[in-house]
């Protein structure tokens, strides 16, 4: 079983802390799954969008925290079962 991430809360997007918040840990994991660097960042963006985040590129998660939390928690569910890039995207797109 893969590492489980804490549940993402809408309030997380307005917190300022030295510790990484759950959505940041999920982003890091997605970037690693995607191969790191530019390709990893592109994979992270595609995965979050496939999970339901549809805001424009310059929008921040804090602008739509409920929608962002729902998208990250969808990714969280998938990552609890698999860390294989193709399977992650397939499951996210399947809803």
Residue, then its C-alpha position, 0 to 999 in steps of 0.5 A: x500500500x502506498x503512503x497515504x496523504x492527509x486529507x486536504x481541507x479548503x482552509x489549507x490554501x490560506x494557511x502560512x506555515x513552514x511545514x508542507x501542507x497536504x496539497x503541497x505533498x501531493x504536488x511533490x508526489x505528482x511531480x516525482x511520478x511525472x519524472x521530475x522537472x518540466x515533465x513532472x510539473x506538466x504531469x502534475x498540472x494534467x493530473x490536477x485538471x483531470x481530478x476536477x480543477x478547471x481554473x485558469x492557469x494564473x488562478x490560485x487554489x485559494x481563489x476556489x478553495x472548495x474546488x481545489x480541495x475536492x480535486x486534490x482529495x480525488x488525487x489523494x484517493x488515487x495515489x493511495x492505490x497506485x503511483x504508476x503514471x498511466x494508471x494515475x491518469x486513467x483513474x483520474x480521467x475515469x472519475 
